[in-house]
Each structure stands twice: as structure tokens, then as C-alpha cells.
Amino acid sequence: MKRILTIAASDSGGGAGIQADVKTITLLGAYGMSVITAVTAQNTRGIKGIQEIPVEFIDLQLDAVLSDIGADAVKTGMLVNAQVVRAVVRKIRQYRLEKVVVDPVMLAKSGDQLLNEEGRIFLKKELIPLAYFITPNLLEASILCRQRILDLEGMKEAARLIKQMGAQYVLIKGGHLKRKAIDLLFDGKEFFEFSSEKIKTKNTHGTGCILSAAIATFLGQDFSVHEAVKKAKLFITDAIRFGLNLGTGNGPANLYAAIGREMEEDKIVKELKVALKRLKSANIGNLIPEVQTNLGFALPAATTLDQVFAFPGRIMRFKDSFTTLADPEPGASRHIASVILAVMKYNPEFRSAMNIRFDPDILSRCKRLGFSAIGFNREDEPKRTKTKEGASLRWGVEKVLEGKKRMPDIIYDRGGMGKEPMIRVIGRTPLDVAEKIIKIAGER
């Protein structure tokens, strides 16, 4: 197992700093170690206080770890002041550490100063020249280069200047760009863009720490620089997309998002089969539409069609009941998966859905049962989504959910040219969906 050392401050809220780093390193399959530079009292609303650790004790932590366990890669985060920066520089040289990832933490999102002015000077003069990799955001790059960076061209110029300071690889993080979230990697010769979607969320606490810790971990595991950045970007994008709504301020990114997906597959299949058995115990055949139906269940933090499990060949009506061809598989239904993925963008806890026949009477039954139901009109659909495969359903679901505080039980549409009208039953789990459908079937 590779050994990854993080040198940073403690975050009592657990979303950033040492806590986020060690969680990241562990989840990505390496052994995490820590040297604490300061203890902060903070939560989702900001930093309440900072207690600096004496530099002599930081030296002692570094020697304790590096003289005994050693490190395959190191990342630095909040270094507080010039004395700490210089202590870290000394130990990097003494132990001949090569894969050093520098996250030049200077200011918190709240505006709190995390590295004093003298510390910034020594970081620029002494630590950056030892950096194998450096990860400034737009503000940090602006401070280092003494010029405001607002666009991609400014990022390229900043990357060149920081490269001249001595770092081998420079990654300028462009998460705060207006249109696209683009991170720019510069190796001294070429620029490489890593683009990702803009995710509307306030739960981004710790993202800079997590990204640099992930890069350090992948570099320590002997991935190439480009592969390390690519894998780290996928990891942090999932963590942001499914950020945790904890506290009353900016909640933390969800580090478990990507890992949780991989550990849930067996459970997903079992829950779908249990729900199917429950549905078979009721006479629901009259609710199955002409195009047949499917019951889907997504992995936690799913983002793609192949992360949603359903029944291959659909669930087909047989008299008053139904039959299936095989056990659930990933990617077995584009239709129901599109619905679930669109729903999860608004509430990741709702991971299951099933389509049933549209009929005004059935819709009335749903409302009599107290189920909340909202619909979309396919006539309002933009032309660009009509011609894009799989886009129509996502458009419709997102349209009705936008701005809603509560997830509905039912999402329906009355059909359109070549589109059968449909009712879609939404739930947290397949059994949740099945119980709603059984109630609808039993309501007369």
C-alpha cells in the first residue's frame, strides 16, 4: 500500500484540511498520514478561530513520520506562516521527497487569511521550486502572479509564470470561471484542458483540499500526471455533484459518492427482485402500458445510464400479471434510467422509478390517495432536445422539478407525436415504488 502524507491544518467540521485529506487518501486505497500545522474551530459557516502549532512540534511530527514510515507522495495545504513553510521546505530537502503536491492555501471561502504575507513570500520563493505539482485556484494564482485572472488566456499566462517559479507541473483550477469549469494543466510545453459541467450547489466545502489530496494519492500510486489529474477530477466532480447538505452554511463535498456506487451493486439487484416479487403478488397487469414497463434502481451517486439497474427486455404484461426475461442488469433501460438520473439531480435520495399506463382515471386515483403529481407538456419541448436521443425525458423531468422543494410521487405527461402518454412513479427504493403502485392498483 502506498504511503501518502498530508501537511495541513485540522478542520473541526471535517469537511476540509487534514480530515478531508485523510478520508480521500483512504477511500482511494492508500495509507494516509498527517502532520498538523494548526487547529481550526470551524463549521459550514466559516472559521471561528485558529490555534497555530509551534514550529518545533511540526518538525517533530515530520521527523516521526518520515524517519520511520516514509512517504511515496506528499501534499501541503494550510501552512499558516513563514516559519512553517520553511520547516516544510527543510524536511522535503532532508528526506529527498520528490512527489510533492502543493495546494497554495491562502484564503478561506469566507475571506479568512490562512497564510500570512511573509508566508506567501517564502512559499513562492522556497516551496514552489520544490513542487512536483501545484494546484492554485484563480484567486491563489492571481495572488502568486500579482495579476487578476478572469479567463482561460489569463490562466495560461499564470501557468507560465508559476512554472517559471520552479514547479514541474501547474494545474490552474477554473471552477469559478463564468461559463465552464475548466482546469488547465501546464507541463512547461503544452496546455491540457480538463473540462467538467458546472454544478449548481452550495455544498463545496473542502473541494480544493480533496482534489490536491486525490492527485497526490494517484501520483503516489504511480499513475502518470495526466491520468492522476483525470481520475482526481472524476472523483471530485462526483463529490461535488452529491455534496452533503449538512449544517446551515456551505456543506461538505460527498467523498463517499464514487465509492458508494461500487459497493452497492449486489444490494441493488436484490432490492429490485424483492420489489418485483411484491408487485407479482398484486394484480397490476392493467397498469402496464402498451410499450410495456420497467422498474429501475440507481447506484448511489449515479450519473450515467449504465449505473442504473433495470430488467433486460422490459417487464411485459401477461394477463393480470407480468413476466420478465432475466434478472436486473446495469444499463438495461434507457427510458427509466433517464427519468431516475434527472430526478437524482434534484434529490439524490430518490433513486427508483417505474412507468405505468396513463389514464385520467388512474391519475385521479393517484390524487385521491394523496400522492403529489406534476406533469409536463411535450409541446413545450425545445427542438434541440427532440432530436437528441434520450434528452426528451430528462428535459421533461427537469422542467417540472426545477424550483420544487419537495419531490413528487408522480411525474406524468400526456404524450405527443410518436410518444405514448405515461405516468412515472417515483420513490427512494424499488419497494417504495412498488407499494405506491399496489395502492394505485387497489384504488377504485
LOSE-39345 format. One record per atom (N, C-alpha, C): z, y, x; residue in one letter. Coordinates in steps of 0.1 Angstrom, whole numbers, plus 2048, in hexadecimal, padded with zeros to 3 digits. Atoms other than C-alpha are relative to their C-alpha. Layout:
N
ZYXA
...
% end
This chain:
444
8007F4808M
800800800M
80080C809M
8017F47F9K
7F682280DK
80C8097FEK
7F47F7801R
81283C814R
7FB80E7FFR
8047F2803I
80E85F806I
80C809800I
7F47F7800L
82687B80EL
7FC80D7FAL
8017F3806T
82A89A7F9T
80B809805T
7F67F67FBI
83B8B9808I
7FF80C7F6I
8017F680AA
8438D07EBA
80D8037FAA
7F37FD807A
85D8DE7D3A
8027F77F4A
7FC80880BS
8708CC7B8S
7FE8087F3S
8027FA80DD
8678D4793D
80A7F97F7D
7F6806809S
8858CE77CS
7FA7FC7F3S
80780480CG
86D8CC75FG
7F77F4801G
80780D7FEG
85A8AF76FG
7F1801800G
80E7FF802G
8378BD76AG
7F880480CG
8077FB7F4A
82E8CB78CA
8087FC80CA
7F88027F4G
83A8CA7B0G
8027F1804G
7FD80E7FBI
84A8AB7C0I
7FF7F57F5I
7FF80A80BQ
84F89A79EQ
7F17FC7FCQ
80E803804A
82A89D794A
7F97F880CA
8078067F5D
81E8937B7D
8047F1801D
7FC80E7FEV
8338737BAV
7FB7F87F4V
80680780CK
829869796K
7F17FD802K
80E8027FET
80586E79FT
7FD7F580BT
8028097F5I
80785B7C0I
8037F27FBI
7FC80D805T
81983E7AFT
7F57FA7F7T
80980580AL
80183B792L
7F27FD806L
80D8037F9L
7E383B7AAL
8017F580AL
7FF80D7F9G
7F181D7BCG
80480280FG
7FB7FE7F2A
80182C7DCA
80F802800A
7F27FE7FFY
8248307E9Y
80380E803Y
7FD7F27FEG
8318537E4G
80D803806G
7F47FB7F9M
84A8657FAM
80080F7FFM
7FF7F2802S
8578887F8S
80980780AS
7F77F67F8V
8658A580DV
80180C7F7V
7FE7F6809I
8748BF7F7I
80380E807I
7FF7F37FAT
8708E4801T
80980A7F9T
7F87F7809A
8828F47E4A
8037F97F3A
7FD80680DV
8938EB7C3V
7FE80C7F6V
8037F580AT
8868FF7A5T
8077FC7F3T
7FB80180EA
897903783A
7F48057F7A
80C7FC808Q
87890376CQ
7FE7F77F5Q
80380880CN
86B8F774BN
7F18047FCN
80E7FD804T
84A8FB737T
7FE80F7FFT
8027F1802R
851921734R
80080780DR
8007F97F4G
855929758G
80B7FC80AG
7F68037F6I
86B929777I
80C80A7FEI
7F47F8803K
88F934771K
80780380EK
7FA7FD7F3G
89A932796G
7FB7F780AG
8048087F5I
8929257B8I
80B80080BI
7F68017F5Q
8AA9177D2Q
7F97FA80CQ
8078047F4E
89A9147F4E
8097F6808E
7F980A7F8I
8A38F680AI
80080580EI
8007FB7F3P
8AE8FF82DP
7F57F9809P
80B8067F8V
8928FA846V
8047F4809V
7FB80B7F8E
8A88E485CE
8007F37F8E
7FF80C808F
8AC8CC83FF
7F27FB7FCF
80E804802I
8868CC838I
7FB7F980DI
8048077F3D
8818C385DD
8067F1800D
7FA80D800L
89A8A6858L
7F97F77F7L
80780980AQ
888899839Q
7F27FB806Q
80D8047FAL
86689A84CL
8027F680AL
7FE8097F5D
87488886AD
8047F27FAD
7FB80C806A
88686E854A
7F47F87FBA
80B807807V
866865841V
7F57FC80BV
80B8027F7L
84C86885DL
8037F780CL
7FD8087F5S
85F858879S
8027F17FCS
7FD80D805D
866839864D
7F57FA7F8D
80A805809I
84D834848I
7F2804804I
80D7FA7FCG
83084A854G
7F98047F3G
8087FB80CA
81485783DA
7F27FE803A
80E8017FFD
7F084F837D
7F980D7FCD
8057F3804A
7EB871827A
80C8097FCA
7F57F7804V
800890820V
7FA80B7F8V
8047F4807K
7FE8AC807K
80B80A800K
7F67F6800T
8108CD808T
7FE8087F3T
8007F780CG
8198E27E9G
80780D803G
7F87F37FFM
8328FE7E5M
8097FF80DM
7FA7FF7F2L
83E907809L
80A80B801L
7F57F6802V
8549257FFV
7FE80C809V
8007F57F7N
85393981FN
7FA7FC80EN
8078027F3A
84693D843A
8077F5808A
7F980A7F8Q
862928852Q
7FD7F27FCQ
80380D804V
85A90A83DV
7F17FD804V
80E8027FCV
83490E843V
8007FC80FV
8008037F1R
83B90E869R
8067F2803R
7FA80D7FEA
8528F0866A
7F67F47FDA
80A80A804V
8378DC854V
7F57FF80AV
80B8007F5V
81D8E786EV
8057F880CV
7FA8077F4R
8348DA88AR
7FF7F17FER
80080F802K
8388B887AK
7F37FA7FEK
80E805801I
8138B4872I
7FB7FD80EI
8058027F2R
80C8B9897R
8087F5807R
7F780A7F9Q
82A8A48A3Q
7FC7F27FCQ
80380E804Y
82088688EY
7F17FD7FFY
80E801800R
7FB88C891R
7FA7FB7F3R
80480280EL
7F588C86CL
7F18057FEL
80E7FC801E
7CF88C865E
7FC8047F2E
8047FE80EK
7CA88A83FK
80A8097F9K
7F77F6806V
7DC8AA835V
7F98087F5V
8067F880BV
7D48B8813V
80980C7FDV
7F87F4802V
7E08DC80FV
7FD8067F2V
8017F980DD
7E68E97ECD
80780D802D
7FA7F37FBP
7EC90E7F5P
8078077F4P
7F97FA80BV
8059157D9V
80680D804V
7FB7F27FDM
80D93A7D8M
8078067F4M
7FB7FA80CL
8139447B4L
8017F67F5L
7FF80980BA
81F932795A
7F78067F5A
8087FA80BK
80B936774K
80780B7F9K
7F87F5806S
82894C768S
80080C809S
8007F57F7G
822963786G
80B80080AG
7F58017F6D
84195879AD
7FA7FD80ED
8058027F3Q
83B95A7BFQ
8067F4806Q
7FC80D7FAL
83D9387D0L
7FF7FF80FL
8017FF7F2L
8349427F3L
80080E804L
7FF7F17FDN
83E963802N
7F5804809N
80C7FA7F8E
82697A815E
7FF7FB80EE
8008057F3E
83196F837E
7FB7F1801E
80480E801G
82D94B82CG
7F17FE7FFG
80F800802R
809952821R
7F980280DR
8067FD7F3I
801960843I
8007F4809I
7FF80C7F8F
80D941855F
7F87F47FAF
80880A806L
7FD92A83CL
7F1802804L
80E7FD7FDK
7DC93B843K
7FD7FE80FK
8028007F1K
7E193D869K
8027F2806K
7FB80D7F9E
7F291B871E
7FD7F47F8E
80180D807L
7F0902854L
7F27FD7FCL
80E803805I
7CC906847I
7F87FA80CI
8078077F5P
7BE8FE86AP
8037F1802P
7FC80E7FFL
7D08DD868L
7FC7F87F3L
80380780DA
7C48D5844A
7F37F8801A
80C808801Y
7AC8B8840Y
7F98047F3Y
8057FD80DF
7A88C481CF
80980B7FAF
7F87F5806I
7B38E4809I
7FB8027F2I
8047FF80FT
7B38EA7E3T
80580D7FAT
7FC7F3806P
7B790F7DBP
7F98027F2P
8077FB80CN
7B191B7B7N
7FA80D802N
8077F37FFL
79F93B7B0L
80980B805L
7F67F67FCL
7BE9517B4L
8047FE80FL
7FC8037F2E
7C993F7D4E
7F580380AE
80C7FD7F7A
7A69427E3A
7FF80F801A
8027F17FFS
7A59677DAS
80B806809S
7F57FB7F7I
7C796C7ECI
7FC7FD80EI
8038047F2L
7BC95980BL
7F4808805L
80C7F97FBC
79A96B80DC
80080F7FEC
7FE7F1803R
7A798D801R
7F48067F9R
80B7FB808Q
78B9907E8Q
8017F87F2Q
7FF80680ER
78A9897C2R
7F47F77FER
80A80A803I
77796A7B8I
7FF7FE7F1I
80280180EL
768969796L
7F57F67FCL
80B809804D
749952797D
7FD7F680BD
80480B7F7L
7389357A9L
7FC80680EL
8047FA7F3E
72994C7C4E
80C804808E
7F47FC7FAG
74B95A7CBG
8087F4806G
7F980C7FCM
7599377CEM
7F97FB80DM
8078057F4K
73E92E7E8K
80480880CK
7FC7F87F5E
74694C7FDE
80E7FE804E
7F28037FDA
76B9457FBA
8017F3808A
80080D7FAA
765921805A
7FB80180FA
8047FE7F2R
75292C824R
80B807808R
7F57F97F9L
76E94482EL
80C7F7803L
7F58097FEI
78992A829I
7FC7F580AI
8058097F6K
77491183DK
80180580EK
7FF7F97F3Q
77392A859Q
80E801805Q
7F27FF7FCM
79992B859M
8057F2806M
7FD80D7F9G
798906865G
8017F47F7G
80080C809A
79A8EF846A
7F37F8801A
80C8087FFQ
7828D2849Q
7F87FF7F3Q
80780080DY
77B8D0823Y
80780A7F7Y
7FA7F6808V
7808EB80AV
7FB7FD7F1V
80380180EL
7828E67E4L
80680C7F9L
7FC7F5808I
7839067D0I
8007FC7F1I
7FF80580EK
7908FE7ADK
7FC80B7F7K
8067F6809G
77D910792G
8047FE7F2G
7FC80380EG
791906773G
80180D7F8G
7FF7F4807H
79592B76AH
7F38087FFH
80D7F9803L
77093376AL
7FD8017F1L
8017FD80EK
765941749K
7F87F57F8K
808809808R
74A92873FR
8037F2803R
7FE80E7FCK
74D908752K
80C7FE80AK
7F68037F6A
7698F7765A
7F97F980CA
8088067F5I
7588F2787I
80980180DI
7F98007F3D
76A8E87A7D
7F57FE80BD
80A7FF7F5L
7568EF7C7L
8057FB80DL
7FD8067F3L
7588D97E6L
7F780580AL
8087FC7F5F
74C8E6807F
8047F880CF
7FD8087F4D
74A8D0826D
7FB80780DD
8057F97F5G
73D8EB83DG
7F1801801G
80F7FF800K
7188E4837K
7FB8017F1K
80680080DE
7138DD812E
80B8037F6E
7F77FE80BF
7238E67F1F
7FD7F57F5F
80180B80AF
72A8CC7D6F
8088057F4F
7F97FC80CE
7338D57B2E
8057F47F8E
7FA80A809F
74B8C079DF
8038077F3F
7FF7F980DS
7478CC779S
8077F77F6S
7FA80880BS
75C8C275CS
80180A7F4S
7FF7F880CE
7608CE738E
80C809800E
7F57F7802K
7768EB72FK
8097FA7F4K
7F780680AI
7948DC71CI
80A80B7FBI
7F77F6806K
7A68F4704K
80E7FA7FEK
7F2805801T
7CB8ED70AT
809809808T
7F67F87F8K
7EA8FF715K
8087F6809K
7F78097F9N
7F98DF723N
7F97FC80EN
8068027F3T
7ED8E2747T
80A80280CT
7F77FF7F5H
80D8E575BH
7FF7F580AH
80080A7F5G
80B8D477DG
7F27FB804G
80E8067FET
7E58CF77DT
7FC80280FT
8037FE7F2G
7E18DE7A0G
8077F6809G
7F880A7F9C
7FD8C87AEC
7FA7F27FFC
80580E803I
7EF8A979DI
7F27FE807I
80D8027FAL
7CB8AF7AAL
8017FE80FL
7FF8017F2S
7D58B47CES
8077F3804S
7F980D7FDA
7ED8967CDA
7F67F47FEA
80A80B803A
7D18807BEA
7F680080CA
8097FF7F4I
7B988C7DAI
8067FA80CI
7F98057F4A
7D28857F5A
8027F17FFA
7FE80F802T
7D98627E6T
7F37F9802T
80D8077FFF
7B48597E4F
7FB80180FF
8047FF7F1L
7AE866808L
8087F6808L
7F78097F9G
7CC852814G
7FC7F17FDG
80480E803Q
7BD833803Q
7F27FE806Q
80C8017F8D
79E839819D
7F38027F7D
80C7FC807F
7868457FEF
7F980C808F
8077F47FAS
76B85E80AS
80580D7F9S
7FC7F3806V
771883804V
7FA8027F2V
8077FE80DH
7578847E8H
8067F77F5H
7FB80980AE
7658657D7E
80E8037FDE
7F27FC803A
7898717DAA
80080C7F6A
8007F4809V
7808927C9V
7FB7FB7F2V
80680580DK
76B8807AEK
80B7F97F8K
7F6808807K
7878687A6K
80C8087FCK
7F57F7803A
7A28837A7A
7FC8097F4A
8057F880BK
78D89878FK
8017F97F3K
80080880CL
78A87C776L
80F7FE7FBL
7F2802803F
7B0876778F
80680D7FAF
7F97F3805I
7BA89B773I
7F98047F3I
8067FC80DT
7A08A0757T
8067F97F5T
7F980880BD
7AF884743D
80E8057FED
7F27FB801A
7D289174AA
80080D7F8A
8007F3807I
7C88B473DI
7FC7FE7F2I
80580280ER
7B58A771FR
80B7FB7F7R
7F6806808F
7D3894713F
80E805805F
7F37FA7FCG
7EE8AC71FG
80B7FF7F6G
7F4803808L
8118A8712L
80580D7FAL
7FB7F5807N
81D8C06F8N
80F801800N
7F28007FEL
8408C2706L
80580E802L
7FB7F27FEG
8568E1705G
7F980A7F7G
8067F5809T
84D9036F6T
7F6808808T
80A7F87F8G
837910713G
7F47F7803G
80C8087FCN
81B900727N
8057F2804N
7FC80D7FEG
8218DB725G
7F97FA80CG
8068067F4P
8198C3742P
7F47F87FDP
80B809801A
7F98B0748A
8057F27FEA
7FB80E803N
7FB88B73DN
7FA7F780BN
8048087F5L
7FA87775DL
7FD7F17FCL
80280E804Y
7FB85674AY
7F37FD7F8Y
80C801809A
7DB85D736A
7F77F5805A
80A8097FBA
7C384A74CA
8057F2802A
7FA80D7FDI
7DB82E756I
8027F97F3I
7FD80680DG
7E5828732G
7F57F97FAG
80C806805R
7C2821728R
7FE7F1805R
80380C7FAE
7BF804740E
80A7F57FCE
7F580A803M
7E07F3736M
8017FC7F1M
7FE80280EE
7DA7F3711E
7F67F77F9E
80B807807E
7BB7DD70BE
8047F47F8E
7FC80C808D
7CC7BD701D
8078047F3D
7F97FB80BK
7E37D06EAK
7F78057F5K
80A7FB809I
7C57E16DAI
7FA7F57F8I
80780B807V
7B37C16D2V
80A7F97F6V
7F6806808K
7D37B16C4K
8038087F3K
7FD7F880CE
7DA7CE6ADE
7F48017F6E
80C800808L
7B67CF6A0L
8007F37F8L
80180D807K
7B87AA697K
80B7FF7F6K
7F5800809V
7DA7AE686V
7FC8087F3V
8047F780BA
7CC7CB671A
7F57F97F8A
80B807807L
7AC7B6668L
8067F57F7L
7FA80B808K
7C279965CK
8078067F4K
7F97FA80BR
7D67B1647R
7F68057F5R
80B7FC80AL
7B67BF637L
7FA7F47F9L
80680C807K
7A979C630K
8097FB7F5K
7F680580AS
7C979561CS
7FE8087F3S
8037F880CA
7BD7B0604A
7F18007FCA
80D800805N
79E7B25EFN
7FA80E802N
8057F37FDI
78D7D0600I
7F0800801I
80E8017FEG
7697C45FFG
7F880B7F9G
8077F5807N
75F7DE5E5N
80180D807N
7FF7F47F8L
7697F95FEL
7F680180CL
8098007F5I
7507EE618I
7F28067FDI
80D7F9803P
730804619P
7F47F7803P
80D8077FEE
70C7F9619E
7FD7FD80FE
8028027F2V
70A7FE63EV
80A7F8808V
7F48077FBQ
7297E9643Q
80A809806Q
7F57F87FBT
7487F5655T
8057FB80DT
7F98057F4N
75D7F3674N
80D807801N
7F27FB7FDL
7817F867FL
80180180FL
7FF7FE7F2G
7868086A0G
80E805805G
7F47FC7FAF
7A380F6B7F
7FE80480FF
8027FB7F3A
7A28246D6A
80B7FE80AA
7F68007F6L
7B48206F7L
80780D801L
7F97F37FEP
7CE83B6FEP
7F7809809P
8087F67F8A
7BC85A70BA
7F27FC802A
80E8047FFA
79A84B704A
7F780D7FFA
80A7F5800T
77C86270BT
7F27FC7FET
80D805801T
75E84C709T
7FF7F47F6T
80280A80AL
74E8346F0L
8057F2804L
7FC80E7FCD
756815705D
80F7FF802D
7F1800800Q
77B81E704Q
8067FE7F2Q
7FB80280EV
77C8186DEV
7FB7F17FDV
80280E804F
77F7F36D2F
7FC8007F2F
80480380EA
76E7E76B2A
7FA7F2800A
80580D802F
75E7C86A4F
7F17FF801F
80F8017FEP
73B7BE6B1P
7F97FC7F3P
80880380BG
7217BD696G
8068057F3G
7F97FA80CR
7387D067ER
8087F67F8R
7F880880AI
74F7C4662I
7F77FF7F4I
80A80180BM
7387B6647M
8067FA7F3M
7FB80480DR
73F7B2622R
7FC7F27FDR
80380E805F
74178E615F
8087FF7F3F
7FA80080DK
74878E5EFK
80B80B7FFK
7F67F6801D
76A79F5EAD
80780380DD
7F97FF7F3S
77479B60ES
7F580580BS
80A7FC7F5F
76179F630F
8017F580BF
8008097F5T
75978C64FT
7FC80880DT
8047FA7F4T
755794674T
7FA7F6809T
8078097F7L
740785690L
8087FC80CL
7F98027F3A
7577886AEA
80D809801A
7F47F87FED
7787966BBD
7FC80E805D
8037F27FCP
77B7BB6C3P
7FC80180EP
8047FD7F3E
7697C86E1E
7FF80F803E
8027F27FDP
7667EA6F3P
7F28047FDP
80D7FB802G
7497FF6E8G
7F87F97F5G
80780880AA
7407E96CAA
7FB8087F4A
8057F880BS
73B8066B2S
7FF80E804S
8027F27FDR
72C8276BAR
8058097F5R
7FC7F880BH
732834697H
80F8037FFH
7F27FE801I
75782E694I
80780680CI
7FB7FA7F3A
75D8366B9A
7FE80F800A
8037F2800S
74D8586B4S
80A8087F8S
7F67FA808V
765860698V
80D800807V
7F28017FAI
7848546ABI
80180A80CI
8007F77F4L
77B8676CBL
80180F7FCL
8007F2805A
7758876B7A
80E8037FBA
7F27FE806V
7978836A5V
80A80180CV
7F68007F5M
7A987C6C6M
80080D808M
8007F37F9K
79E89E6D4K
80A8097FAK
7F77F7807Y
7B48AE6BAY
80E7FA7FFY
7F38067FFN
7D08956BAN
7FF7F2805N
80280D7F9P
7D08786D3P
8087F57FBP
7F880B806E
7E98646BFE
7F87F97F5E
80880680AF
7CF85D6A4F
7F47F9806F
80A8087F8R
7BB8416B4R
7F97F67F9R
80780B807S
7AE82C698S
7F98067F3S
8087FC80CA
79582F67BA
7F87F57FBA
80980A807M
78181B662M
7F88077F5M
8087FA80BN
76482564BN
8007F87F4N
80180780CI
76481C627I
7F58077F7I
80B7FB809R
74B82260AR
80480D7FAR
7FD7F3807F
7488455FCF
7FD7FE7F2F
8027FF80FD
74C8495D7D
80A80A7FBD
7F77F6805P
75B8665C4P
80D7FA7FBP
7F4806805D
77384E5B3D
8097FB80CD
7F78047F4I
77F8405D5I
80680C806I
7FA7F47FBL
7848635E1L
80B8057F8L
7F67FC80AS
79886B5C2S
80D7F7802S
7F58097FDR
7AD84C5C9R
80880480CR
7F97FB7F4C
7B58595ECC
80980B7FDC
7F87F4803K
7C187A5DEK
80C7FD7F7K
7F5804809R
7D68695C3R
80B7FA808R
7F68077F8L
7E78555DEL
80780A80AL
7FA7F57F7G
7F08765F0G
7FA80180EG
8077FF7F3F
7D887160DF
7F980D801F
8077F47FDS
7CB89161CS
7F27FD803S
80E8027FEA
7A589261BA
7F880C802A
8097F57FEI
78C8AA62AI
7F27FB803I
80E8047FFG
7668A962BG
7F880A807G
80A7F77FAF
7498B763EF
7F27FE7F9F
80D800806N
7268C0632N
7F57FE80AN
80A8027F6R
70A8B1646R
7F580A800R
80A7F6801E
6F38CD63AE
80380C80AE
7FC7F57F7D
7078E5651D
7FE7FC80ED
8018057F3E
7008D066FE
7F5807808E
80A7FA7F8P
6EE8E268CP
7F57F7804P
80C8097FCK
6CB8D5695K
8027F980DK
7FE8067F2R
6D68CE6B9R
8087F37FFR
7F880C801T
6F08B46AET
7F87F67F8T
80880A807K
6D88A4695K
7F77F7808K
80A8077F8T
6C089A6B0T
8077F980CT
7F98077F5K
6DB88E6C9K
8087F47FAK
7FA80D805E
6E686A6C4E
80F801802E
7F1800800G
70B8676BBG
80780D7FEG
7FA7F3800A
71088C6B8A
8048057F2A
7FE7FB80ES
70F890692S
80F7FE7FBS
7F3803804L
73087E68BL
80B808807L
7F67F87F9R
7438906A6R
80080E7FBR
8017F2805W
7368B169AW
8078017F3W
7FA80080DG
7418A9676G
80F7FF801G
7F18027FFV
76489D680V
80680C806V
7FA7F47F9E
76A8BA698E
80080C7F7E
8017F4809K
75E8D367EK
80C8007F6K
7F580080AV
7788C8664V
80E801806V
7F38007FAL
7948C467DL
80480D807L
7FE7F47F8E
7908E568FE
80A8097F8E
7F67F7806G
7AE8FB688G
80B7F97F7G
7F6807809K
7C18E0674K
80C7FC808K
7F48037F9K
7E58DB67DK
8047F17FDK
7FC80E804R
7E88B966BR
7F47F77FFR
80B809800M
7D289B66FM
7FE7FA7F2M
80280680EP
7C289064DP
8007F1801P
80180F801D
7C386C641D
7F17FC7FED
80D803804I
79F86E635I
7F680B805I
80B7F67FCI
77F87F644I
7F47FA7F9I
80B806808Y
76187B62DY
7F480A801Y
80C7F7802D
73D888629D
7F87FA7F5D
80880580BR
72588560CR
7F27FC804R
80D8057FBG
70887A622G
7F580B801G
80B7F77FEG
6E688A629G
7F47F8802G
80D8067FEM
6C2882632M
8027F480AM
7FF80C7F8G
6C485D63EG
80E7FD804G
7F28037FDK
6EA85E63FK
8087FC7F4K
7F980480BE
6FF84A628E
80D8087FFE
7F37F9801P
71E85D61AP
80B7F6804P
7F68097FAM
73E84F629M
80E8077FFM
7F27FC7FFI
764851627I
8057F980DI
7FA8057F4R
77684C648R
80F8017FFR
7F1800801V
79B842648V
80580180EV
7FB7FD7F3I
7AE84F666I
80F7FC801I
7F28047FEG
7CF842675G
8047FF80EG
7FB8027F3R
7E483E693R
7FD7F3806R
80280D7FCT
7DF819695T
7F77F97F6T
80880780AP
7C87FF684P
8087FC7F4P
7F880480BL
7E57F366FL
80380B7F7L
7FF7F4808D
7EB816664D
7F48037F7D
80C7FE808V
7C7819659V
7FE7F57F6V
80180C809A
7C77F6649A
8098027F3A
7F67FE80CE
7E67FF633E
7FB80B7F7E
8067F5809K
7D581F627K
7F47FA7F8K
80C806807I
7B580B61EI
8057F77F5I
7FB80980BI
7C97F160BI
8068077F5I
7FB7F880BK
7DA80C5F7K
7F58057F8K
80B7FB807I
7B981B5EFI
7F97F57F7I
80680B808A
7AB7F95E4A
8087FC7F4A
7F780480BG
7C97F35CEG
80280B7F6G
7FF7F580AE
7C88155BDE
7F58007F6E
80A80080AR
7B681559CR
80280B7F6R
% end
